[in-house]
Amino acid sequence: MIIGLTYDLKDDYLRRGFDAEAVAEFDGRETIDALQAALEDLDCETERIGALPALVERLSAGERWDLVFNIAEGMFGYGREAQVPALLDAYRIPYTFSDPLTLAVTLHKAFAKRVVRDLGLPTAEFAVVESPADVQRVDLPPPLFAKPVAEGSSKGIGRRSLIRRRAELAEVCGTLLAAYGQAVLVERFLPGREFTVGIVGTGEAARAVGVLEIQVRSEGATAYSRRVKGAADYRRLVGYRLCPEPELAAECDLVALGAWRGLGCRDAGRVDLRCDAGGRPHFLEVNPLAGLHPVDSDLTILAGLVGLPYRRLIGAILESALSRCGAGTAASAARAAR
């Protein structure tokens, strides 16, 4: 089986003049190397494709693959994570992880929360600020939490994200609107513990592999911010442990799997949760293209704590993708015909 790898390489964008903030979600060479090695250990032949422009060029040249292992995040627009899958759908090439609809909806945190709310799952009350005038229409009492509506890797989250006084809301939202050129999600702040649930599989076959508690130790920090995540000594600033209370872990699993299935997520990823003052877990957001760095990504940290080695995690993702799409015959036949 020949598997193509689509991804956005951080170094490529830095060489083109993008700054570290703009490429925070993208992958380093160590992730691509580890992913390729794991797939080859699973007896797959791999070909590195890269980002969307390279995929377009190679498809136009007639190249095909039995499956594409897609971790490309994209650069521009609310549909950026959906661009590679949409193109692969057009060429009828199967791929790992979620489809364009799910990736577009889940990237926009407010759209995802509306779906989750309609599913009857708990999520904090929220408002969307698309312009400075919208601030006056936010009918939520402080404390509040503000962040860009469609960013990952905690971009735009910092100490000022927690808004304790109504007077701070306009300035914080104005700063985020100007900095990110997109709407701001304003949520009722949940003061409890924070968890992320790792999930493998699709639909009814999806299962929670563990519930990771994230304990931020950084002085003055109230959230798992980009500053904390990106620090060289992040292990000193953040504690990671499996949720020790079985009943709470089961409740986290229930919310996470409900959101995962309801949003149509596939193969593997994470659902982030935070508890309210009463200890009840609420949906924050879902990451259907979770980081796969072999050491530092939350999903692989969680997998390690539950005894799931990196190669087995990649194998489970591959198995899920193959079981739902029956990859392996169309591209092979097309190559033989050439």
C-alpha positions as CSV (number, residue, x, y, z in Angstrom):
1,M,0.0,0.0,0.0
2,I,1.3,3.4,-0.9
3,I,0.4,6.2,1.5
4,G,0.9,9.9,0.6
5,L,1.7,12.3,3.5
6,T,0.1,15.8,3.4
7,Y,1.3,18.3,5.9
8,D,2.3,21.9,6.5
9,L,6.0,22.1,7.4
10,K,6.7,24.9,9.8
11,D,10.2,25.6,8.4
12,D,8.8,26.1,4.8
13,Y,6.6,28.9,6.0
14,L,9.2,30.6,8.2
15,R,11.5,30.7,5.1
16,R,8.7,32.5,3.2
17,G,8.6,35.2,5.9
18,F,5.7,34.1,8.1
19,D,6.3,34.6,11.8
20,A,6.3,32.0,14.6
21,E,2.7,33.0,15.7
22,A,1.4,32.4,12.2
23,V,2.9,28.9,11.9
24,A,2.2,27.7,15.5
25,E,-0.2,25.0,14.4
26,F,2.2,23.6,11.7
27,D,4.5,20.6,12.1
28,G,8.2,20.2,12.5
29,R,10.4,17.8,10.6
30,E,10.5,15.5,13.7
31,T,6.8,14.9,13.4
32,I,6.9,14.0,9.7
33,D,9.9,11.8,10.2
34,A,8.2,9.9,13.1
35,L,5.0,9.5,11.2
36,Q,6.7,8.2,8.1
37,A,8.8,5.8,10.2
38,A,5.7,4.5,12.0
39,L,3.9,3.9,8.7
40,E,6.8,2.1,7.2
41,D,7.1,-0.1,10.3
42,L,3.5,-1.0,9.6
43,D,4.6,-2.3,6.1
44,C,3.4,0.8,4.2
45,E,5.3,2.5,1.4
46,T,5.2,6.3,1.9
47,E,5.6,9.3,-0.3
48,R,5.9,12.8,1.1
49,I,3.6,15.2,-0.6
50,G,3.6,18.3,1.6
51,A,1.2,21.2,1.6
52,L,-1.8,22.0,-0.7
53,P,0.2,23.5,-3.6
54,A,2.4,20.4,-3.8
55,L,-0.7,18.2,-3.7
56,V,-2.3,20.2,-6.6
57,E,0.8,19.9,-8.7
58,R,1.2,16.2,-8.1
59,L,-2.5,15.4,-8.8
60,S,-2.3,17.4,-12.0
61,A,0.7,15.4,-13.0
62,G,-1.4,12.2,-12.6
63,E,0.0,10.9,-9.3
64,R,-2.3,8.9,-7.1
65,W,-2.0,7.1,-3.8
66,D,-3.9,4.3,-2.1
67,L,-4.5,6.5,0.9
68,V,-3.4,10.0,2.0
69,F,-2.4,10.4,5.7
70,N,-3.5,14.0,6.0
71,I,-2.3,16.3,8.8
72,A,-2.3,19.5,6.7
73,E,-3.8,22.5,8.6
74,G,-3.9,25.1,5.8
75,M,-3.1,28.7,6.1
76,F,-6.0,31.0,5.1
77,G,-9.7,31.2,5.9
78,Y,-12.2,29.4,8.0
79,G,-12.1,26.5,5.6
80,R,-8.4,26.1,5.6
81,E,-8.3,22.6,7.3
82,A,-10.9,21.4,4.8
83,Q,-9.0,22.3,1.7
84,V,-6.8,19.2,1.3
85,P,-9.7,16.8,2.1
86,A,-12.0,18.6,-0.3
87,L,-9.4,18.2,-3.1
88,L,-8.9,14.5,-2.3
89,D,-12.7,14.0,-2.3
90,A,-12.8,15.5,-5.8
91,Y,-10.2,13.0,-7.0
92,R,-11.8,10.2,-5.0
93,I,-8.7,9.5,-3.0
94,P,-9.3,8.2,0.5
95,Y,-7.6,9.9,3.4
96,T,-7.3,9.8,7.2
97,F,-9.3,11.9,9.6
98,S,-12.4,14.1,9.1
99,D,-14.1,15.3,6.0
100,P,-14.3,18.9,4.8
101,L,-17.7,19.6,6.4
102,T,-16.5,18.5,9.8
103,L,-13.2,20.2,9.6
104,A,-14.8,23.5,8.6
105,V,-17.4,23.4,11.3
106,T,-15.1,22.3,14.1
107,L,-12.4,25.0,13.2
108,H,-15.1,27.6,13.9
109,K,-15.5,27.1,17.7
110,A,-18.9,28.9,17.8
111,F,-20.4,26.7,15.1
112,A,-19.1,23.6,16.9
113,K,-20.6,24.8,20.2
114,R,-24.0,25.4,18.5
115,V,-24.0,21.8,17.2
116,V,-22.9,20.4,20.6
117,R,-25.5,22.5,22.4
118,D,-28.2,21.2,20.0
119,L,-27.0,17.7,20.8
120,G,-28.0,18.4,24.5
121,L,-24.4,18.3,25.7
122,P,-23.1,20.8,28.2
123,T,-21.1,23.7,26.9
124,A,-20.6,27.2,28.4
125,E,-22.9,30.0,27.4
126,F,-21.2,32.1,24.7
127,A,-21.5,35.0,22.3
128,V,-19.7,35.9,19.1
129,V,-18.1,39.3,18.6
130,E,-17.6,40.1,14.9
131,S,-17.1,43.8,15.3
132,P,-16.5,46.3,18.1
133,A,-20.3,47.2,18.0
134,D,-21.1,43.6,19.0
135,V,-19.5,44.0,22.4
136,Q,-22.6,45.9,23.6
137,R,-24.8,43.0,22.7
138,V,-22.8,40.4,24.8
139,D,-25.4,39.6,27.5
140,L,-23.2,37.4,29.8
141,P,-21.9,38.3,33.3
142,P,-18.2,38.2,34.1
143,P,-16.0,36.4,34.5
144,L,-15.7,35.7,30.8
145,F,-13.1,34.2,28.6
146,A,-12.3,35.5,25.1
147,K,-10.3,33.9,22.3
148,P,-10.2,34.0,18.4
149,V,-13.1,31.9,17.1
150,A,-11.0,29.8,14.6
151,E,-7.5,29.3,15.8
152,G,-5.6,26.3,17.2
153,S,-2.6,25.7,19.4
154,S,-4.0,28.3,21.9
155,K,-3.2,31.2,19.6
156,G,-4.7,34.4,20.9
157,I,-5.0,33.0,24.5
158,G,-3.1,34.7,27.2
159,R,-3.5,36.3,30.6
160,R,-5.9,39.0,29.3
161,S,-8.2,36.3,27.9
162,L,-9.9,36.0,31.3
163,I,-12.1,39.0,31.7
164,R,-13.2,39.7,35.3
165,R,-14.7,43.2,34.7
166,R,-17.2,44.2,32.1
167,A,-15.1,47.2,31.3
168,E,-12.3,45.0,30.0
169,L,-14.4,43.3,27.4
170,A,-14.3,45.9,24.6
171,E,-10.5,46.4,24.8
172,V,-9.7,42.7,24.8
173,C,-12.1,41.9,21.9
174,G,-10.8,44.9,20.0
175,T,-7.3,43.7,20.3
176,L,-8.2,40.2,19.2
177,L,-10.2,41.4,16.2
178,A,-7.3,43.6,15.0
179,A,-4.7,40.9,15.6
180,Y,-6.4,37.9,14.0
181,G,-8.9,39.4,11.5
182,Q,-11.7,37.1,12.6
183,A,-14.5,37.0,15.1
184,V,-14.0,36.6,18.8
185,L,-15.6,33.8,20.9
186,V,-16.7,35.1,24.3
187,E,-17.7,32.4,26.8
188,R,-18.8,32.2,30.4
189,F,-15.6,31.3,32.2
190,L,-15.5,27.8,33.7
191,P,-13.4,27.8,36.8
192,G,-12.9,24.1,37.3
193,R,-10.4,21.4,36.2
194,E,-9.4,21.0,32.5
195,F,-9.3,17.7,30.6
196,T,-8.7,16.5,27.1
197,V,-10.1,13.2,26.0
198,G,-8.2,11.2,23.4
199,I,-10.5,9.3,20.9
200,V,-9.7,6.7,18.3
201,G,-12.2,5.5,15.8
202,T,-15.3,6.7,13.9
203,G,-19.0,6.7,14.7
204,E,-20.1,3.8,16.9
205,A,-16.6,2.3,16.7
206,A,-15.1,5.4,18.3
207,R,-13.7,4.8,21.8
208,A,-12.1,7.1,24.4
209,V,-8.5,5.9,25.0
210,G,-8.1,8.0,28.1
211,V,-8.8,11.3,29.9
212,L,-5.8,13.5,30.4
213,E,-6.0,16.2,33.1
214,I,-4.0,19.3,32.3
215,Q,-2.7,21.2,35.3
216,V,-1.2,24.6,34.5
217,R,1.5,25.5,37.0
218,S,2.7,28.7,35.4
219,E,2.4,31.7,37.8
220,G,-0.5,33.9,37.0
221,A,-1.8,31.7,34.2
222,T,-5.5,30.7,34.1
223,A,-5.4,28.8,30.9
224,Y,-3.4,26.4,28.8
225,S,-2.0,29.3,26.7
226,R,0.3,29.3,23.7
227,R,3.0,30.8,25.9
228,V,2.7,27.8,28.2
229,K,2.4,25.2,25.4
230,G,5.3,26.6,23.4
231,A,7.8,27.0,26.3
232,A,10.9,24.9,26.0
233,D,10.4,23.8,29.6
234,Y,6.7,23.3,29.3
235,R,6.8,20.2,31.4
236,R,7.8,22.4,34.3
237,L,4.8,24.7,33.6
238,V,2.2,22.0,33.0
239,G,1.3,18.8,34.8
240,Y,-0.2,15.9,32.9
241,R,-2.0,13.0,34.6
242,L,-4.8,10.6,33.9
243,C,-8.0,11.6,35.6
244,P,-7.9,9.7,38.9
245,E,-11.7,9.6,39.6
246,P,-13.4,6.9,37.6
247,E,-16.9,8.5,37.8
248,L,-15.5,11.8,36.5
249,A,-13.5,10.1,33.8
250,A,-16.7,8.3,32.7
251,E,-18.6,11.6,32.5
252,C,-15.8,13.1,30.4
253,D,-15.9,10.2,28.1
254,L,-19.7,10.5,27.7
255,V,-19.5,14.2,26.8
256,A,-16.5,13.8,24.5
257,L,-17.8,10.8,22.6
258,G,-21.2,12.5,22.2
259,A,-19.5,15.6,20.7
260,W,-17.1,13.5,18.5
261,R,-19.9,11.4,17.0
262,G,-22.4,14.3,16.7
263,L,-19.8,16.4,14.8
264,G,-18.9,13.6,12.5
265,C,-15.2,13.3,13.5
266,R,-13.2,10.4,12.3
267,D,-10.2,8.1,13.0
268,A,-8.6,10.0,16.0
269,G,-8.3,13.3,17.8
270,R,-9.1,15.1,21.0
271,V,-12.0,16.7,22.7
272,D,-11.2,19.4,25.2
273,L,-13.3,19.9,28.3
274,R,-13.4,22.1,31.4
275,C,-15.5,21.7,34.5
276,D,-17.8,24.3,36.0
277,A,-17.9,25.3,39.6
278,G,-19.8,22.2,40.4
279,G,-17.3,19.9,38.8
280,R,-19.4,19.0,35.7
281,P,-17.4,18.7,32.5
282,H,-18.3,21.0,29.6
283,F,-17.3,20.9,26.0
284,L,-14.7,23.5,25.0
285,E,-13.7,22.4,21.5
286,V,-12.7,19.4,19.5
287,N,-9.4,18.9,17.6
288,P,-10.1,16.5,14.7
289,L,-6.5,17.1,13.4
290,A,-4.7,16.6,16.7
291,G,-0.9,17.1,16.9
292,L,1.1,13.9,16.3
293,H,4.5,14.9,17.6
294,P,5.9,11.6,19.0
295,V,6.7,13.2,22.4
296,D,5.2,16.7,22.9
297,S,1.6,16.6,21.5
298,D,-1.3,16.1,24.0
299,L,-2.6,13.1,22.2
300,T,0.7,11.3,22.2
301,I,1.3,12.3,25.9
302,L,-2.0,10.7,26.7
303,A,-1.3,7.7,24.6
304,G,1.9,7.1,26.5
305,L,0.2,7.4,29.9
306,V,-2.3,4.6,28.9
307,G,0.4,2.4,27.5
308,L,-0.3,3.0,23.8
309,P,3.1,3.4,22.0
310,Y,3.3,5.8,19.1
311,R,3.5,3.1,16.4
312,R,0.3,1.5,17.8
313,L,-1.5,4.9,17.8
314,I,-0.6,5.5,14.2
315,G,-1.7,1.9,13.4
316,A,-5.0,2.4,15.1
317,I,-5.6,5.6,13.0
318,L,-4.7,3.7,9.9
319,E,-6.9,0.8,10.7
320,S,-9.9,3.1,11.4
321,A,-9.4,4.9,8.0
322,L,-9.0,1.7,6.1
323,S,-12.0,0.1,7.7
324,R,-14.4,2.9,6.7
325,C,-13.1,3.6,3.2
326,G,-11.7,0.3,1.9
327,A,-8.6,2.0,0.5
328,G,-6.0,0.1,-1.6
329,T,-7.6,-0.9,-4.8
330,A,-8.6,2.1,-6.9
331,A,-5.1,3.8,-6.9
332,S,-3.3,0.5,-7.4
333,A,-5.5,-0.3,-10.4
334,A,-4.9,3.2,-11.8
335,R,-1.1,2.8,-11.5
336,A,-1.2,-0.6,-13.1
337,A,-3.2,0.8,-16.1
338,R,-0.5,3.4,-16.6
